[in-house]
Structure formats: structure tokens, C-alpha cells
Amino acid sequence: MRHPSTPNPAPDRRLVTLPPLATLSTEQQRGVHCVFCGTTLHTGAVRDLGPRLVEAHGSAVRWFPRSCPSCPKEQECR
């Protein structure tokens, strides 16, 4: 049993459904822009969505998508 003052655990960001990689701009794929709304991201004001494995040219590569800290479009994808 959790103590009442213990905060709720953060949601698992890996459960967020991401847009298809092929539909994202280069900046969104690189983590410079939000994967959901395309807003330019600034150091310290990003939400890392956790590493993902994707296929690129027949190889599995690791992708590190990022979003705005409180992107409303991310909420729609939960």
C-alpha cells in the first residue's frame, strides 16, 4: 500500500502511440521539433518519449523521439 503523500508514478511514455516515422519531418525525426505538433524544442523544455527500435534500410536502429512538455496532441495519442 502506498503512503498518501507518495506521488502517483509518472505514466510510461513508451505506451504513447507515435505518428508513423515516415510522416515526420527530418527535424521531428531528429528531436529538434515535437513529434506531435512540430513545435521547435528548446534545451530543458522537452519530454523524452523513450528509445524506440525502428527499421531503416533493412537494419534496426534506435530512435529517441521527443515532444513538448505538455503537448495537447500527445494527450490525444494516449
PyMOL Python script that loads the backbone (N, CA, C, O; Angstrom):
from pymol import cmd

cmd.read_pdbstr("""\
ATOM      1  N   MET A   1       0.836  -1.178   0.000  1.00  0.00           N
ATOM      2  CA  MET A   1       0.000   0.000   0.000  1.00  0.00           C
ATOM      3  C   MET A   1       0.884   1.246   0.000  1.00  0.00           C
ATOM      4  O   MET A   1       1.856   1.338   0.750  1.00  0.00           O
ATOM      5  N   ARG A   2       0.527   2.192  -0.851  1.00  0.00           N
ATOM      6  CA  ARG A   2       1.275   3.438  -0.941  1.00  0.00           C
ATOM      7  C   ARG A   2       0.867   4.396   0.162  1.00  0.00           C
ATOM      8  O   ARG A   2      -0.289   4.439   0.583  1.00  0.00           O
ATOM      9  N   HIS A   3       1.839   5.159   0.616  1.00  0.00           N
ATOM     10  CA  HIS A   3       1.551   6.217   1.572  1.00  0.00           C
ATOM     11  C   HIS A   3       0.809   7.332   0.842  1.00  0.00           C
ATOM     12  O   HIS A   3       1.149   7.629  -0.303  1.00  0.00           O
ATOM     13  N   PRO A   4      -0.192   7.960   1.463  1.00  0.00           N
ATOM     14  CA  PRO A   4      -0.975   9.004   0.789  1.00  0.00           C
ATOM     15  C   PRO A   4      -0.142  10.167   0.248  1.00  0.00           C
ATOM     16  O   PRO A   4      -0.544  10.813  -0.720  1.00  0.00           O
ATOM     17  N   SER A   5       1.019  10.444   0.864  1.00  0.00           N
ATOM     18  CA  SER A   5       1.831  11.563   0.395  1.00  0.00           C
ATOM     19  C   SER A   5       2.741  11.183  -0.766  1.00  0.00           C
ATOM     20  O   SER A   5       3.388  12.048  -1.355  1.00  0.00           O
ATOM     21  N   THR A   6       2.796   9.895  -1.098  1.00  0.00           N
ATOM     22  CA  THR A   6       3.624   9.453  -2.221  1.00  0.00           C
ATOM     23  C   THR A   6       2.937   9.835  -3.532  1.00  0.00           C
ATOM     24  O   THR A   6       1.781   9.474  -3.751  1.00  0.00           O
ATOM     25  N   PRO A   7       3.646  10.568  -4.414  1.00  0.00           N
ATOM     26  CA  PRO A   7       3.015  10.968  -5.677  1.00  0.00           C
ATOM     27  C   PRO A   7       2.760   9.761  -6.575  1.00  0.00           C
ATOM     28  O   PRO A   7       3.438   8.739  -6.479  1.00  0.00           O
ATOM     29  N   ASN A   8       1.777   9.904  -7.439  1.00  0.00           N
ATOM     30  CA  ASN A   8       1.498   8.848  -8.417  1.00  0.00           C
ATOM     31  C   ASN A   8       2.688   8.695  -9.337  1.00  0.00           C
ATOM     32  O   ASN A   8       3.330   9.690  -9.675  1.00  0.00           O
ATOM     33  N   PRO A   9       3.008   7.467  -9.758  1.00  0.00           N
ATOM     34  CA  PRO A   9       4.130   7.283 -10.674  1.00  0.00           C
ATOM     35  C   PRO A   9       3.830   7.939 -12.020  1.00  0.00           C
ATOM     36  O   PRO A   9       2.679   8.028 -12.450  1.00  0.00           O
ATOM     37  N   ALA A  10       4.886   8.389 -12.662  1.00  0.00           N
ATOM     38  CA  ALA A  10       4.732   9.013 -13.983  1.00  0.00           C
ATOM     39  C   ALA A  10       4.251   7.958 -14.984  1.00  0.00           C
ATOM     40  O   ALA A  10       4.636   6.794 -14.879  1.00  0.00           O
ATOM     41  N   PRO A  11       3.411   8.353 -15.959  1.00  0.00           N
ATOM     42  CA  PRO A  11       2.960   7.378 -16.950  1.00  0.00           C
ATOM     43  C   PRO A  11       4.126   6.886 -17.793  1.00  0.00           C
ATOM     44  O   PRO A  11       5.080   7.624 -18.039  1.00  0.00           O
ATOM     45  N   ASP A  12       4.045   5.653 -18.226  1.00  0.00           N
ATOM     46  CA  ASP A  12       5.091   5.069 -19.059  1.00  0.00           C
ATOM     47  C   ASP A  12       4.998   5.692 -20.453  1.00  0.00           C
ATOM     48  O   ASP A  12       4.051   5.437 -21.196  1.00  0.00           O
ATOM     49  N   ARG A  13       5.974   6.495 -20.790  1.00  0.00           N
ATOM     50  CA  ARG A  13       5.948   7.219 -22.071  1.00  0.00           C
ATOM     51  C   ARG A  13       6.084   6.299 -23.270  1.00  0.00           C
ATOM     52  O   ARG A  13       5.760   6.688 -24.392  1.00  0.00           O
ATOM     53  N   ARG A  14       6.560   5.084 -23.046  1.00  0.00           N
ATOM     54  CA  ARG A  14       6.676   4.141 -24.156  1.00  0.00           C
ATOM     55  C   ARG A  14       5.314   3.667 -24.638  1.00  0.00           C
ATOM     56  O   ARG A  14       5.205   3.084 -25.717  1.00  0.00           O
ATOM     57  N   LEU A  15       4.264   3.913 -23.839  1.00  0.00           N
ATOM     58  CA  LEU A  15       2.923   3.490 -24.220  1.00  0.00           C
ATOM     59  C   LEU A  15       2.222   4.510 -25.116  1.00  0.00           C
ATOM     60  O   LEU A  15       1.143   4.239 -25.643  1.00  0.00           O
ATOM     61  N   VAL A  16       2.833   5.676 -25.287  1.00  0.00           N
ATOM     62  CA  VAL A  16       2.262   6.699 -26.154  1.00  0.00           C
ATOM     63  C   VAL A  16       2.395   6.244 -27.600  1.00  0.00           C
ATOM     64  O   VAL A  16       3.472   5.826 -28.024  1.00  0.00           O
ATOM     65  N   THR A  17       1.308   6.324 -28.355  1.00  0.00           N
ATOM     66  CA  THR A  17       1.337   5.965 -29.769  1.00  0.00           C
ATOM     67  C   THR A  17       1.934   7.129 -30.550  1.00  0.00           C
ATOM     68  O   THR A  17       1.426   8.249 -30.497  1.00  0.00           O
ATOM     69  N   LEU A  18       3.006   6.858 -31.269  1.00  0.00           N
ATOM     70  CA  LEU A  18       3.675   7.902 -32.042  1.00  0.00           C
ATOM     71  C   LEU A  18       3.171   7.932 -33.474  1.00  0.00           C
ATOM     72  O   LEU A  18       2.708   6.915 -33.991  1.00  0.00           O
ATOM     73  N   PRO A  19       3.258   9.090 -34.120  1.00  0.00           N
ATOM     74  CA  PRO A  19       2.926   9.142 -35.546  1.00  0.00           C
ATOM     75  C   PRO A  19       3.905   8.254 -36.325  1.00  0.00           C
ATOM     76  O   PRO A  19       5.031   8.043 -35.874  1.00  0.00           O
ATOM     77  N   PRO A  20       3.496   7.736 -37.474  1.00  0.00           N
ATOM     78  CA  PRO A  20       4.423   6.928 -38.274  1.00  0.00           C
ATOM     79  C   PRO A  20       5.674   7.733 -38.619  1.00  0.00           C
ATOM     80  O   PRO A  20       5.578   8.899 -39.003  1.00  0.00           O
ATOM     81  N   LEU A  21       6.830   7.121 -38.486  1.00  0.00           N
ATOM     82  CA  LEU A  21       8.103   7.790 -38.730  1.00  0.00           C
ATOM     83  C   LEU A  21       8.167   8.417 -40.124  1.00  0.00           C
ATOM     84  O   LEU A  21       8.716   9.506 -40.290  1.00  0.00           O
ATOM     85  N   ALA A  22       7.616   7.742 -41.108  1.00  0.00           N
ATOM     86  CA  ALA A  22       7.672   8.237 -42.483  1.00  0.00           C
ATOM     87  C   ALA A  22       6.881   9.532 -42.678  1.00  0.00           C
ATOM     88  O   ALA A  22       7.104  10.248 -43.654  1.00  0.00           O
ATOM     89  N   THR A  23       5.959   9.841 -41.758  1.00  0.00           N
ATOM     90  CA  THR A  23       5.154  11.054 -41.894  1.00  0.00           C
ATOM     91  C   THR A  23       5.792  12.260 -41.203  1.00  0.00           C
ATOM     92  O   THR A  23       5.281  13.374 -41.315  1.00  0.00           O
ATOM     93  N   LEU A  24       6.897  12.052 -40.493  1.00  0.00           N
ATOM     94  CA  LEU A  24       7.532  13.129 -39.736  1.00  0.00           C
ATOM     95  C   LEU A  24       8.588  13.845 -40.558  1.00  0.00           C
ATOM     96  O   LEU A  24       9.224  13.260 -41.435  1.00  0.00           O
ATOM     97  N   SER A  25       8.761  15.128 -40.253  1.00  0.00           N
ATOM     98  CA  SER A  25       9.816  15.902 -40.915  1.00  0.00           C
ATOM     99  C   SER A  25      11.176  15.437 -40.386  1.00  0.00           C
ATOM    100  O   SER A  25      11.252  14.734 -39.378  1.00  0.00           O
ATOM    101  N   THR A  26      12.231  15.831 -41.068  1.00  0.00           N
ATOM    102  CA  THR A  26      13.577  15.498 -40.615  1.00  0.00           C
ATOM    103  C   THR A  26      13.821  16.047 -39.218  1.00  0.00           C
ATOM    104  O   THR A  26      14.437  15.382 -38.385  1.00  0.00           O
ATOM    105  N   GLU A  27      13.335  17.268 -38.958  1.00  0.00           N
ATOM    106  CA  GLU A  27      13.527  17.888 -37.650  1.00  0.00           C
ATOM    107  C   GLU A  27      12.788  17.120 -36.557  1.00  0.00           C
ATOM    108  O   GLU A  27      13.296  16.994 -35.443  1.00  0.00           O
ATOM    109  N   GLN A  28      11.595  16.605 -36.859  1.00  0.00           N
ATOM    110  CA  GLN A  28      10.853  15.803 -35.888  1.00  0.00           C
ATOM    111  C   GLN A  28      11.567  14.473 -35.638  1.00  0.00           C
ATOM    112  O   GLN A  28      11.622  14.005 -34.501  1.00  0.00           O
ATOM    113  N   GLN A  29      12.108  13.870 -36.679  1.00  0.00           N
ATOM    114  CA  GLN A  29      12.832  12.610 -36.523  1.00  0.00           C
ATOM    115  C   GLN A  29      14.094  12.799 -35.692  1.00  0.00           C
ATOM    116  O   GLN A  29      14.479  11.904 -34.939  1.00  0.00           O
ATOM    117  N   ARG A  30      14.739  13.953 -35.819  1.00  0.00           N
ATOM    118  CA  ARG A  30      15.985  14.237 -35.090  1.00  0.00           C
ATOM    119  C   ARG A  30      15.745  14.728 -33.672  1.00  0.00           C
ATOM    120  O   ARG A  30      16.694  14.825 -32.894  1.00  0.00           O
ATOM    121  N   GLY A  31      14.499  15.044 -33.309  1.00  0.00           N
ATOM    122  CA  GLY A  31      14.202  15.519 -31.971  1.00  0.00           C
ATOM    123  C   GLY A  31      14.341  17.015 -31.794  1.00  0.00           C
ATOM    124  O   GLY A  31      14.340  17.510 -30.667  1.00  0.00           O
ATOM    125  N   VAL A  32      14.462  17.747 -32.902  1.00  0.00           N
ATOM    126  CA  VAL A  32      14.556  19.206 -32.845  1.00  0.00           C
ATOM    127  C   VAL A  32      13.160  19.810 -32.723  1.00  0.00           C
ATOM    128  O   VAL A  32      12.982  20.854 -32.095  1.00  0.00           O
ATOM    129  N   HIS A  33      12.168  19.148 -33.327  1.00  0.00           N
ATOM    130  CA  HIS A  33      10.769  19.574 -33.257  1.00  0.00           C
ATOM    131  C   HIS A  33       9.945  18.474 -32.601  1.00  0.00           C
ATOM    132  O   HIS A  33      10.296  17.297 -32.676  1.00  0.00           O
ATOM    133  N   CYS A  34       8.853  18.863 -31.961  1.00  0.00           N
ATOM    134  CA  CYS A  34       7.932  17.920 -31.325  1.00  0.00           C
ATOM    135  C   CYS A  34       7.396  16.922 -32.356  1.00  0.00           C
ATOM    136  O   CYS A  34       7.007  17.313 -33.457  1.00  0.00           O
ATOM    137  N   VAL A  35       7.378  15.625 -31.997  1.00  0.00           N
ATOM    138  CA  VAL A  35       6.880  14.612 -32.936  1.00  0.00           C
ATOM    139  C   VAL A  35       5.384  14.740 -33.194  1.00  0.00           C
ATOM    140  O   VAL A  35       4.884  14.223 -34.193  1.00  0.00           O
ATOM    141  N   PHE A  36       4.662  15.424 -32.305  1.00  0.00           N
ATOM    142  CA  PHE A  36       3.214  15.530 -32.452  1.00  0.00           C
ATOM    143  C   PHE A  36       2.769  16.812 -33.154  1.00  0.00           C
ATOM    144  O   PHE A  36       1.972  16.762 -34.091  1.00  0.00           O
ATOM    145  N   CYS A  37       3.284  17.966 -32.703  1.00  0.00           N
ATOM    146  CA  CYS A  37       2.776  19.240 -33.242  1.00  0.00           C
ATOM    147  C   CYS A  37       3.794  19.988 -34.090  1.00  0.00           C
ATOM    148  O   CYS A  37       3.430  20.953 -34.762  1.00  0.00           O
ATOM    149  N   GLY A  38       5.061  19.574 -34.080  1.00  0.00           N
ATOM    150  CA  GLY A  38       6.068  20.217 -34.907  1.00  0.00           C
ATOM    151  C   GLY A  38       6.690  21.472 -34.314  1.00  0.00           C
ATOM    152  O   GLY A  38       7.493  22.129 -34.976  1.00  0.00           O
ATOM    153  N   THR A  39       6.336  21.820 -33.070  1.00  0.00           N
ATOM    154  CA  THR A  39       6.905  22.993 -32.417  1.00  0.00           C
ATOM    155  C   THR A  39       8.399  22.797 -32.187  1.00  0.00           C
ATOM    156  O   THR A  39       8.834  21.700 -31.836  1.00  0.00           O
ATOM    157  N   THR A  40       9.187  23.853 -32.383  1.00  0.00           N
ATOM    158  CA  THR A  40      10.619  23.786 -32.112  1.00  0.00           C
ATOM    159  C   THR A  40      10.843  23.568 -30.621  1.00  0.00           C
ATOM    160  O   THR A  40      10.252  24.257 -29.789  1.00  0.00           O
ATOM    161  N   LEU A  41      11.702  22.603 -30.287  1.00  0.00           N
ATOM    162  CA  LEU A  41      12.000  22.279 -28.893  1.00  0.00           C
ATOM    163  C   LEU A  41      13.278  22.977 -28.462  1.00  0.00           C
ATOM    164  O   LEU A  41      14.198  23.155 -29.260  1.00  0.00           O
ATOM    165  N   HIS A  42      13.331  23.373 -27.196  1.00  0.00           N
ATOM    166  CA  HIS A  42      14.493  24.062 -26.640  1.00  0.00           C
ATOM    167  C   HIS A  42      15.065  23.233 -25.500  1.00  0.00           C
ATOM    168  O   HIS A  42      14.330  22.533 -24.804  1.00  0.00           O
ATOM    169  N   THR A  43      16.367  23.315 -25.312  1.00  0.00           N
ATOM    170  CA  THR A  43      17.043  22.572 -24.262  1.00  0.00           C
ATOM    171  C   THR A  43      16.364  22.822 -22.915  1.00  0.00           C
ATOM    172  O   THR A  43      16.116  23.967 -22.539  1.00  0.00           O
ATOM    173  N   GLY A  44      16.070  21.759 -22.208  1.00  0.00           N
ATOM    174  CA  GLY A  44      15.446  21.858 -20.898  1.00  0.00           C
ATOM    175  C   GLY A  44      13.932  21.904 -20.948  1.00  0.00           C
ATOM    176  O   GLY A  44      13.278  21.772 -19.914  1.00  0.00           O
ATOM    177  N   ALA A  45      13.367  22.089 -22.124  1.00  0.00           N
ATOM    178  CA  ALA A  45      11.903  22.159 -22.248  1.00  0.00           C
ATOM    179  C   ALA A  45      11.426  21.095 -23.224  1.00  0.00           C
ATOM    180  O   ALA A  45      10.759  21.396 -24.214  1.00  0.00           O
ATOM    181  N   VAL A  46      11.777  19.843 -22.932  1.00  0.00           N
ATOM    182  CA  VAL A  46      11.373  18.733 -23.800  1.00  0.00           C
ATOM    183  C   VAL A  46      10.895  17.570 -22.943  1.00  0.00           C
ATOM    184  O   VAL A  46      11.210  17.493 -21.755  1.00  0.00           O
ATOM    185  N   ARG A  47      10.146  16.683 -23.541  1.00  0.00           N
ATOM    186  CA  ARG A  47       9.742  15.440 -22.899  1.00  0.00           C
ATOM    187  C   ARG A  47      10.311  14.307 -23.756  1.00  0.00           C
ATOM    188  O   ARG A  47       9.907  14.117 -24.904  1.00  0.00           O
ATOM    189  N   ASP A  48      11.247  13.565 -23.184  1.00  0.00           N
ATOM    190  CA  ASP A  48      11.789  12.402 -23.888  1.00  0.00           C
ATOM    191  C   ASP A  48      10.759  11.290 -23.812  1.00  0.00           C
ATOM    192  O   ASP A  48      10.240  10.990 -22.737  1.00  0.00           O
ATOM    193  N   LEU A  49      10.464  10.684 -24.941  1.00  0.00           N
ATOM    194  CA  LEU A  49       9.427   9.655 -25.003  1.00  0.00           C
ATOM    195  C   LEU A  49       9.994   8.242 -24.956  1.00  0.00           C
ATOM    196  O   LEU A  49       9.272   7.269 -25.174  1.00  0.00           O
ATOM    197  N   GLY A  50      11.275   8.135 -24.673  1.00  0.00           N
ATOM    198  CA  GLY A  50      11.892   6.826 -24.529  1.00  0.00           C
ATOM    199  C   GLY A  50      12.397   6.289 -25.857  1.00  0.00           C
ATOM    200  O   GLY A  50      11.822   6.579 -26.906  1.00  0.00           O
ATOM    201  N   PRO A  51      13.463   5.512 -25.817  1.00  0.00           N
ATOM    202  CA  PRO A  51      14.024   4.962 -27.056  1.00  0.00           C
ATOM    203  C   PRO A  51      13.079   3.967 -27.709  1.00  0.00           C
ATOM    204  O   PRO A  51      12.369   3.223 -27.032  1.00  0.00           O
ATOM    205  N   ARG A  52      13.083   3.968 -29.019  1.00  0.00           N
ATOM    206  CA  ARG A  52      12.264   3.033 -29.812  1.00  0.00           C
ATOM    207  C   ARG A  52      13.172   2.370 -30.839  1.00  0.00           C
ATOM    208  O   ARG A  52      14.127   2.977 -31.323  1.00  0.00           O
ATOM    209  N   LEU A  53      12.869   1.138 -31.162  1.00  0.00           N
ATOM    210  CA  LEU A  53      13.555   0.463 -32.263  1.00  0.00           C
ATOM    211  C   LEU A  53      12.692   0.578 -33.507  1.00  0.00           C
ATOM    212  O   LEU A  53      11.504   0.258 -33.480  1.00  0.00           O
ATOM    213  N   VAL A  54      13.285   1.032 -34.585  1.00  0.00           N
ATOM    214  CA  VAL A  54      12.586   1.141 -35.864  1.00  0.00           C
ATOM    215  C   VAL A  54      13.468   0.541 -36.945  1.00  0.00           C
ATOM    216  O   VAL A  54      14.686   0.452 -36.792  1.00  0.00           O
ATOM    217  N   GLU A  55      12.843   0.133 -38.029  1.00  0.00           N
ATOM    218  CA  GLU A  55      13.597  -0.421 -39.143  1.00  0.00           C
ATOM    219  C   GLU A  55      13.900   0.676 -40.139  1.00  0.00           C
ATOM    220  O   GLU A  55      13.018   1.444 -40.522  1.00  0.00           O
ATOM    221  N   ALA A  56      15.159   0.744 -40.558  1.00  0.00           N
ATOM    222  CA  ALA A  56      15.576   1.714 -41.563  1.00  0.00           C
ATOM    223  C   ALA A  56      16.571   1.039 -42.503  1.00  0.00           C
ATOM    224  O   ALA A  56      17.655   0.630 -42.087  1.00  0.00           O
ATOM    225  N   HIS A  57      16.197   0.929 -43.756  1.00  0.00           N
ATOM    226  CA  HIS A  57      17.070   0.343 -44.782  1.00  0.00           C
ATOM    227  C   HIS A  57      17.508  -1.066 -44.416  1.00  0.00           C
ATOM    228  O   HIS A  57      18.655  -1.445 -44.652  1.00  0.00           O
ATOM    229  N   GLY A  58      16.595  -1.840 -43.840  1.00  0.00           N
ATOM    230  CA  GLY A  58      16.881  -3.231 -43.526  1.00  0.00           C
ATOM    231  C   GLY A  58      17.616  -3.454 -42.212  1.00  0.00           C
ATOM    232  O   GLY A  58      17.984  -4.586 -41.899  1.00  0.00           O
ATOM    233  N   SER A  59      17.833  -2.404 -41.444  1.00  0.00           N
ATOM    234  CA  SER A  59      18.521  -2.529 -40.158  1.00  0.00           C
ATOM    235  C   SER A  59      17.645  -1.963 -39.052  1.00  0.00           C
ATOM    236  O   SER A  59      16.858  -1.044 -39.277  1.00  0.00           O
ATOM    237  N   ALA A  60      17.787  -2.517 -37.864  1.00  0.00           N
ATOM    238  CA  ALA A  60      17.092  -1.974 -36.705  1.00  0.00           C
ATOM    239  C   ALA A  60      17.947  -0.851 -36.137  1.00  0.00           C
ATOM    240  O   ALA A  60      19.130  -1.042 -35.857  1.00  0.00           O
ATOM    241  N   VAL A  61      17.344   0.320 -35.969  1.00  0.00           N
ATOM    242  CA  VAL A  61      18.056   1.465 -35.407  1.00  0.00           C
ATOM    243  C   VAL A  61      17.266   2.004 -34.219  1.00  0.00           C
ATOM    244  O   VAL A  61      16.048   1.844 -34.140  1.00  0.00           O
ATOM    245  N   ARG A  62      17.970   2.636 -33.315  1.00  0.00           N
ATOM    246  CA  ARG A  62      17.335   3.211 -32.135  1.00  0.00           C
ATOM    247  C   ARG A  62      16.956   4.655 -32.444  1.00  0.00           C
ATOM    248  O   ARG A  62      17.756   5.421 -32.981  1.00  0.00           O
ATOM    249  N   TRP A  63      15.720   5.013 -32.096  1.00  0.00           N
ATOM    250  CA  TRP A  63      15.183   6.352 -32.323  1.00  0.00           C
ATOM    251  C   TRP A  63      14.789   6.924 -30.965  1.00  0.00           C
ATOM    252  O   TRP A  63      14.229   6.209 -30.134  1.00  0.00           O
ATOM    253  N   PHE A  64      15.069   8.182 -30.733  1.00  0.00           N
ATOM    254  CA  PHE A  64      14.788   8.843 -29.460  1.00  0.00           C
ATOM    255  C   PHE A  64      13.807   9.998 -29.685  1.00  0.00           C
ATOM    256  O   PHE A  64      14.230  11.153 -29.732  1.00  0.00           O
ATOM    257  N   PRO A  65      12.504   9.710 -29.827  1.00  0.00           N
ATOM    258  CA  PRO A  65      11.531  10.776 -30.087  1.00  0.00           C
ATOM    259  C   PRO A  65      11.350  11.688 -28.876  1.00  0.00           C
ATOM    260  O   PRO A  65      11.521  11.271 -27.731  1.00  0.00           O
ATOM    261  N   ARG A  66      11.000  12.948 -29.158  1.00  0.00           N
ATOM    262  CA  ARG A  66      10.782  13.941 -28.112  1.00  0.00           C
ATOM    263  C   ARG A  66       9.533  14.754 -28.434  1.00  0.00           C
ATOM    264  O   ARG A  66       9.116  14.856 -29.587  1.00  0.00           O
ATOM    265  N   SER A  67       8.951  15.328 -27.390  1.00  0.00           N
ATOM    266  CA  SER A  67       7.760  16.162 -27.585  1.00  0.00           C
ATOM    267  C   SER A  67       7.836  17.381 -26.677  1.00  0.00           C
ATOM    268  O   SER A  67       8.743  17.513 -25.856  1.00  0.00           O
ATOM    269  N   CYS A  68       6.859  18.267 -26.846  1.00  0.00           N
ATOM    270  CA  CYS A  68       6.701  19.420 -25.958  1.00  0.00           C
ATOM    271  C   CYS A  68       6.401  18.893 -24.552  1.00  0.00           C
ATOM    272  O   CYS A  68       5.853  17.799 -24.419  1.00  0.00           O
ATOM    273  N   PRO A  69       6.744  19.639 -23.511  1.00  0.00           N
ATOM    274  CA  PRO A  69       6.475  19.166 -22.146  1.00  0.00           C
ATOM    275  C   PRO A  69       4.994  18.881 -21.873  1.00  0.00           C
ATOM    276  O   PRO A  69       4.671  17.969 -21.111  1.00  0.00           O
ATOM    277  N   SER A  70       4.111  19.637 -22.477  1.00  0.00           N
ATOM    278  CA  SER A  70       2.674  19.418 -22.237  1.00  0.00           C
ATOM    279  C   SER A  70       1.896  19.491 -23.550  1.00  0.00           C
ATOM    280  O   SER A  70       0.868  20.162 -23.637  1.00  0.00           O
ATOM    281  N   CYS A  71       2.394  18.798 -24.558  1.00  0.00           N
ATOM    282  CA  CYS A  71       1.782  18.848 -25.892  1.00  0.00           C
ATOM    283  C   CYS A  71       0.351  18.299 -25.851  1.00  0.00           C
ATOM    284  O   CYS A  71       0.142  17.153 -25.455  1.00  0.00           O
ATOM    285  N   PRO A  72      -0.634  19.110 -26.259  1.00  0.00           N
ATOM    286  CA  PRO A  72      -2.016  18.612 -26.259  1.00  0.00           C
ATOM    287  C   PRO A  72      -2.221  17.469 -27.249  1.00  0.00           C
ATOM    288  O   PRO A  72      -3.074  16.609 -27.031  1.00  0.00           O
ATOM    289  N   LYS A  73      -1.450  17.450 -28.328  1.00  0.00           N
ATOM    290  CA  LYS A  73      -1.602  16.360 -29.301  1.00  0.00           C
ATOM    291  C   LYS A  73      -1.093  15.036 -28.734  1.00  0.00           C
ATOM    292  O   LYS A  73      -1.577  13.973 -29.121  1.00  0.00           O
ATOM    293  N   GLU A  74      -0.118  15.089 -27.817  1.00  0.00           N
ATOM    294  CA  GLU A  74       0.346  13.854 -27.177  1.00  0.00           C
ATOM    295  C   GLU A  74      -0.793  13.258 -26.347  1.00  0.00           C
ATOM    296  O   GLU A  74      -0.975  12.040 -26.328  1.00  0.00           O
ATOM    297  N   GLN A  75      -1.550  14.099 -25.670  1.00  0.00           N
ATOM    298  CA  GLN A  75      -2.666  13.621 -24.848  1.00  0.00           C
ATOM    299  C   GLN A  75      -3.690  12.876 -25.702  1.00  0.00           C
ATOM    300  O   GLN A  75      -4.300  11.914 -25.235  1.00  0.00           O
ATOM    301  N   GLU A  76      -3.883  13.308 -26.945  1.00  0.00           N
ATOM    302  CA  GLU A  76      -4.830  12.654 -27.855  1.00  0.00           C
ATOM    303  C   GLU A  76      -4.354  11.259 -28.234  1.00  0.00           C
ATOM    304  O   GLU A  76      -5.166  10.400 -28.577  1.00  0.00           O
ATOM    305  N   CYS A  77      -3.040  11.022 -28.177  1.00  0.00           N
ATOM    306  CA  CYS A  77      -2.465   9.748 -28.618  1.00  0.00           C
ATOM    307  C   CYS A  77      -2.371   8.714 -27.506  1.00  0.00           C
ATOM    308  O   CYS A  77      -1.855   7.620 -27.734  1.00  0.00           O
ATOM    309  N   ARG A  78      -2.849   9.026 -26.327  1.00  0.00           N
ATOM    310  CA  ARG A  78      -2.793   8.061 -25.217  1.00  0.00           C
ATOM    311  C   ARG A  78      -3.938   7.113 -25.277  1.00  0.00           C
ATOM    312  O   ARG A  78      -4.055   6.232 -24.425  1.00  0.00           O
TER     313      ARG A  78
END
""", "prot")
cmd.dss("prot")
cmd.show_as("cartoon", "prot")
cmd.util.cbc("prot")
cmd.orient("prot")
